[in-house]
Amino acid sequence: MNAKLRARQVTVLRTLVVLSALLSSAASTCALAVGTPSGTTVSNVASVQYVQAGASLQATSNASSFRVDEILNVTVQKSDVASVVVASPDARRVLTFAVTNTGNGSQKFQLSVNAALAGDQFDPAFGKIVIDTNGNGVYDPGVDQDYASGLNDPAIAPDRSLTVFVLCDIPAARANNDLGLAALTAQAVIGTGAPGTTFVGKGAGGWDVVIGASRGVALAQNGYLVTQVQPVLTKSQSVVNPSGGSVALPGSIVTYSLRLELKGSGSSVNSILADAIPANSTYVAGSLKLNGAALTDQADADAGRFTGTAIEVNLGSLIAPATQVVSFQVRLN
């Protein structure tokens, strides 16, 4: 073999070996990403192609394999946009949190609440923790499951979140704008520790579990904000079609009912309840009522009026607790 051909073969050989090594390194880097499921086996085989005596040949290495162990991480975040508005006293008010398994293997988490935090004006009376069993993000009494530590610690799959509700009672005689804080903690049942702490053979398939940056525990807090007057407005509707049925058809009469509950203590002044007439419908003249009593559509001595696009009812000053019900009708065009 002449010197020029030998030099070319050596160059090709070195290039392919370097490329193979780079590919192997890239595969290892991807396999160690947090999102790679624990227990995943990563295998790599290098190859080299070369020319000898005019023939193209190939040689392969042995397989180099390793298994991805489990990294354990968790976060807890409040789901409520702001502090939950409550009355004083109040019962079984809900704070909502999201517990997320940011590790790469399924883990069970123990839940606990601290309602005696510093930096607020009162301590809520902790009631219970409830797991969002049906996954709709809303507390459903009698449907969602009460949590009991050690009995139904939730198992959360990797990269998945669980909604958890914290229910507390609010003590009496709290002042307006008083804040009461509570924190939810999620702690890995397998254990906690400094990042890098390893639980040998404790993974689901017998592989190791390594504690990540979260140390296997996380918490978040939110609070209850006392207001002397807490309005709760609920809207409902009923439909009667020209044939007497309840299916919405052109010409159907829709009756809207607006129920305003004023909770807490204290009073509200100049309370005006308004509702725009929906698109594709026409207000039924003379249908406006307050607590079952008819109101006129004109702006006159009584509390109600129809503006041409909406109904308005001046409820005046209300002293909590109080309930007011406004109803009106529209006809579907």
C-alpha positions as CSV (number, residue, x, y, z in Angstrom):
1,M,0.0,0.0,0.0
2,N,1.5,3.4,-1.0
3,A,2.1,6.2,1.5
4,K,-0.6,8.4,0.1
5,L,-3.3,5.8,0.4
6,R,-2.2,4.9,3.9
7,A,-2.3,8.5,5.0
8,R,-5.9,8.9,3.6
9,Q,-7.0,5.8,5.5
10,V,-5.6,7.1,8.7
11,T,-7.3,10.4,8.2
12,V,-10.7,8.7,7.5
13,L,-10.2,6.5,10.5
14,R,-9.5,9.4,12.9
15,T,-12.4,11.4,11.6
16,L,-14.9,8.6,12.1
17,V,-13.7,7.7,15.5
18,V,-14.0,11.4,16.6
19,L,-17.5,11.7,15.2
20,S,-18.5,8.5,16.9
21,A,-17.2,9.7,20.2
22,L,-19.1,13.0,19.8
23,L,-22.3,11.2,19.0
24,S,-21.9,9.0,22.0
25,S,-21.3,12.0,24.2
26,A,-24.4,13.8,22.9
27,A,-26.5,10.7,23.5
28,S,-25.3,10.5,27.1
29,T,-26.1,14.2,27.7
30,C,-29.7,13.8,26.4
31,A,-30.2,10.7,28.5
32,L,-29.3,12.5,31.7
33,A,-31.8,15.3,31.2
34,V,-34.4,15.5,34.0
35,G,-37.2,14.6,31.7
36,T,-35.7,11.2,30.7
37,P,-37.7,8.5,32.6
38,S,-35.9,6.7,35.4
39,G,-34.9,3.2,34.5
40,T,-34.3,4.1,30.8
41,T,-31.3,2.2,29.4
42,V,-29.1,4.1,27.1
43,S,-26.9,2.0,24.8
44,N,-24.3,3.2,22.2
45,V,-22.2,1.3,19.7
46,A,-19.4,3.1,17.8
47,S,-18.3,2.1,14.3
48,V,-15.5,2.9,11.9
49,Q,-15.4,2.6,8.1
50,Y,-12.2,2.3,6.2
51,V,-10.7,1.3,2.9
52,Q,-8.2,-1.4,2.5
53,A,-6.8,-2.8,-0.7
54,G,-9.6,-1.0,-2.6
55,A,-12.4,-2.6,-0.5
56,S,-14.7,-0.6,1.9
57,L,-14.7,-2.2,5.3
58,Q,-16.3,-1.5,8.7
59,A,-15.6,-2.4,12.3
60,T,-17.9,-1.9,15.3
61,S,-17.2,-1.5,19.0
62,N,-18.8,-3.3,21.9
63,A,-22.0,-1.9,23.2
64,S,-21.6,0.7,26.0
65,S,-24.8,0.9,28.1
66,F,-26.0,2.6,31.3
67,R,-29.3,3.0,33.1
68,V,-30.8,6.4,34.0
69,D,-31.4,6.6,37.8
70,E,-34.2,8.6,39.3
71,I,-33.9,12.2,40.4
72,L,-36.4,13.4,43.0
73,N,-37.7,17.0,42.8
74,V,-41.0,18.6,43.8
75,T,-42.6,22.1,43.7
76,V,-45.7,23.6,45.4
77,Q,-47.4,26.7,44.0
78,K,-50.6,28.5,45.0
79,S,-53.3,28.4,42.4
80,D,-55.4,31.3,43.7
81,V,-54.7,34.5,41.9
82,A,-54.8,36.5,45.2
83,S,-55.7,36.1,48.9
84,V,-59.1,34.5,49.4
85,V,-61.7,37.0,50.6
86,V,-63.5,35.8,53.7
87,A,-65.9,37.0,56.4
88,S,-65.3,36.9,60.1
89,P,-66.3,34.4,61.3
90,D,-66.3,32.0,58.3
91,A,-66.1,28.3,57.9
92,R,-64.3,25.8,55.6
93,R,-62.8,28.3,53.2
94,V,-60.6,26.9,50.5
95,L,-57.1,27.7,49.5
96,T,-55.9,25.9,46.3
97,F,-52.4,24.6,45.5
98,A,-50.7,22.7,42.8
99,V,-48.1,20.0,43.8
100,T,-45.9,19.1,40.8
101,N,-43.5,16.2,40.6
102,T,-40.6,17.7,38.6
103,G,-38.5,14.6,38.9
104,N,-38.3,11.7,36.4
105,G,-40.0,8.9,38.3
106,S,-43.3,8.4,40.1
107,Q,-43.1,9.4,43.8
108,K,-45.5,9.6,46.8
109,F,-45.7,12.8,48.8
110,Q,-46.8,13.5,52.3
111,L,-48.8,16.7,52.8
112,S,-49.0,19.0,55.8
113,V,-50.3,22.5,56.6
114,N,-48.9,25.2,58.8
115,A,-51.5,27.8,59.7
116,A,-49.4,29.6,62.4
117,L,-47.1,31.6,60.1
118,A,-45.5,34.9,61.0
119,G,-46.3,38.1,59.2
120,D,-50.1,38.1,59.3
121,Q,-52.8,39.4,61.7
122,F,-54.4,36.1,62.7
123,D,-54.0,32.3,62.5
124,P,-56.7,30.5,60.4
125,A,-58.1,27.3,62.2
126,F,-56.8,24.5,60.0
127,G,-59.6,22.0,59.1
128,K,-58.4,19.5,56.6
129,I,-56.5,18.8,53.3
130,V,-58.5,17.5,50.4
131,I,-57.2,15.9,47.1
132,D,-58.8,16.9,43.8
133,T,-60.0,13.4,43.0
134,N,-61.9,14.3,39.8
135,G,-59.2,16.6,38.5
136,N,-61.4,19.5,37.7
137,G,-59.5,22.0,39.8
138,V,-62.6,23.0,41.9
139,Y,-63.3,21.7,45.4
140,D,-66.3,19.4,45.2
141,P,-67.6,18.4,48.7
142,G,-68.5,14.7,48.9
143,V,-66.6,14.0,45.7
144,D,-63.0,15.0,46.4
145,Q,-61.1,12.8,48.9
146,D,-60.1,13.9,52.3
147,Y,-56.3,13.4,52.9
148,A,-55.0,11.3,55.8
149,S,-51.2,11.3,56.2
150,G,-49.8,7.8,55.8
151,L,-53.0,6.4,54.5
152,N,-53.6,8.0,51.1
153,D,-50.4,9.9,50.4
154,P,-50.8,10.8,46.7
155,A,-48.5,9.2,44.1
156,I,-47.6,11.7,41.4
157,A,-46.2,10.7,38.0
158,P,-43.2,12.5,36.6
159,D,-43.9,16.0,35.1
160,R,-47.5,15.8,36.5
161,S,-49.3,18.1,38.9
162,L,-52.0,17.4,41.5
163,T,-54.4,20.0,42.8
164,V,-54.7,20.1,46.6
165,F,-57.2,22.0,48.7
166,V,-56.6,23.4,52.2
167,L,-59.7,24.1,54.2
168,C,-59.6,26.5,57.2
169,D,-62.1,28.2,59.5
170,I,-61.9,32.0,60.1
171,P,-62.1,33.2,63.7
172,A,-64.7,35.8,64.8
173,A,-64.0,39.4,65.6
174,R,-61.3,40.0,63.0
175,A,-61.0,43.5,61.6
176,N,-61.4,44.5,58.0
177,N,-58.3,43.7,55.9
178,D,-56.8,41.4,58.4
179,L,-54.8,38.7,56.8
180,G,-54.3,35.0,57.9
181,L,-51.7,32.9,56.2
182,A,-51.4,29.2,55.7
183,A,-48.7,27.1,53.9
184,L,-49.0,23.7,52.3
185,T,-45.9,21.4,52.4
186,A,-45.3,18.4,50.1
187,Q,-42.5,16.1,51.3
188,A,-41.3,12.9,49.5
189,V,-42.3,9.8,51.5
190,I,-39.1,8.1,50.5
191,G,-37.1,10.8,52.3
192,T,-35.4,14.2,52.0
193,G,-31.9,15.4,52.2
194,A,-29.2,17.5,50.6
195,P,-28.9,17.5,46.8
196,G,-27.1,14.3,45.8
197,T,-28.3,12.2,48.7
198,T,-28.9,8.7,47.3
199,F,-31.4,6.1,48.3
200,V,-29.8,3.0,46.9
201,G,-32.3,0.6,45.2
202,K,-35.3,2.5,46.3
203,G,-36.6,3.3,42.8
204,A,-39.6,1.6,41.3
205,G,-37.5,-0.8,39.3
206,G,-34.8,-1.2,41.9
207,W,-32.7,1.6,40.6
208,D,-31.2,4.4,42.8
209,V,-33.1,7.6,43.7
210,V,-31.1,10.7,43.9
211,I,-32.3,13.9,45.7
212,G,-32.4,16.9,43.4
213,A,-32.2,20.7,44.1
214,S,-35.6,20.8,45.9
215,R,-34.1,18.5,48.7
216,G,-37.3,16.4,48.3
217,V,-39.6,18.9,49.9
218,A,-41.4,22.1,48.9
219,L,-44.0,24.5,50.2
220,A,-46.1,27.5,49.2
221,Q,-48.4,29.8,51.1
222,N,-51.4,31.9,50.5
223,G,-53.8,33.8,52.8
224,Y,-57.3,34.7,53.8
225,L,-58.2,38.4,53.6
226,V,-61.1,39.5,55.9
227,T,-63.6,41.9,54.5
228,Q,-66.5,43.2,56.5
229,V,-68.8,42.8,53.5
230,Q,-68.3,40.0,51.0
231,P,-70.7,39.9,48.0
232,V,-71.4,36.6,46.3
233,L,-73.3,37.0,43.0
234,T,-74.9,33.9,41.4
235,K,-76.7,33.8,38.0
236,S,-79.1,31.1,36.8
237,Q,-81.5,30.7,33.9
238,S,-84.5,28.7,32.8
239,V,-85.9,28.3,29.2
240,V,-89.4,27.9,27.9
241,N,-89.8,27.5,24.2
242,P,-93.0,28.1,22.1
243,S,-94.0,24.5,22.5
244,G,-93.7,24.5,26.3
245,G,-90.4,22.6,26.4
246,S,-87.0,23.6,27.9
247,V,-84.9,23.4,24.7
248,A,-83.7,26.8,23.5
249,L,-85.3,27.6,20.2
250,P,-86.1,30.9,18.3
251,G,-88.9,32.6,20.2
252,S,-88.1,30.9,23.5
253,I,-88.4,32.9,26.7
254,V,-85.3,32.9,28.9
255,T,-85.7,33.9,32.6
256,Y,-82.5,35.1,34.3
257,S,-82.2,35.1,38.0
258,L,-79.4,37.1,39.8
259,R,-78.9,36.2,43.4
260,L,-76.8,38.6,45.5
261,E,-75.7,37.3,48.9
262,L,-74.0,39.8,51.2
263,K,-71.8,38.0,53.7
264,G,-69.7,39.1,56.6
265,S,-70.6,42.1,58.7
266,G,-71.0,45.8,57.9
267,S,-72.9,47.6,55.2
268,S,-72.6,48.5,51.5
269,V,-73.9,51.7,50.0
270,N,-75.1,52.7,46.5
271,S,-75.2,49.0,45.4
272,I,-76.3,48.8,41.8
273,L,-76.8,45.4,40.1
274,A,-76.6,45.5,36.3
275,D,-76.8,42.9,33.5
276,A,-76.5,43.4,29.8
277,I,-79.1,41.9,27.5
278,P,-77.4,39.0,25.7
279,A,-76.8,39.1,21.9
280,N,-79.4,37.5,19.7
281,S,-82.1,38.2,22.3
282,T,-84.7,41.0,23.1
283,Y,-85.7,42.2,26.5
284,V,-89.2,41.3,27.5
285,A,-90.8,44.6,28.6
286,G,-92.2,44.7,32.1
287,S,-90.4,41.5,33.2
288,L,-87.9,43.1,35.7
289,K,-88.5,42.1,39.3
290,L,-86.7,42.6,42.7
291,N,-87.4,39.9,45.3
292,G,-90.5,38.9,43.3
293,A,-92.0,42.4,43.1
294,A,-92.4,44.0,39.7
295,L,-90.3,47.0,38.7
296,T,-91.0,49.5,36.0
297,D,-88.7,49.8,33.0
298,Q,-88.5,53.6,33.2
299,A,-86.1,55.5,35.4
300,D,-88.6,56.6,38.0
301,A,-89.4,56.3,41.7
302,D,-88.7,52.5,42.0
303,A,-85.3,50.8,42.0
304,G,-85.3,49.4,38.5
305,R,-84.9,50.5,34.9
306,F,-84.2,49.1,31.4
307,T,-81.5,51.3,29.7
308,G,-82.1,49.9,26.2
309,T,-79.2,47.5,26.4
310,A,-79.2,46.4,30.0
311,I,-81.2,46.2,33.2
312,E,-80.2,48.1,36.3
313,V,-81.5,47.8,39.8
314,N,-80.4,50.2,42.6
315,L,-80.2,48.1,45.7
316,G,-79.2,51.1,47.9
317,S,-77.6,50.4,51.2
318,L,-77.5,46.8,52.4
319,I,-76.5,45.5,55.8
320,A,-74.8,42.1,55.8
321,P,-75.9,39.4,56.0
322,A,-78.5,40.1,53.3
323,T,-79.9,38.5,50.1
324,Q,-81.4,40.2,47.1
325,V,-82.8,38.5,44.0
326,V,-83.3,40.2,40.7
327,S,-85.0,38.5,37.7
328,F,-85.9,39.5,34.1
329,Q,-86.7,37.9,30.8
330,V,-85.5,37.9,27.2
331,R,-86.9,36.4,24.1
332,L,-84.5,34.7,21.7
333,N,-84.6,36.3,18.3
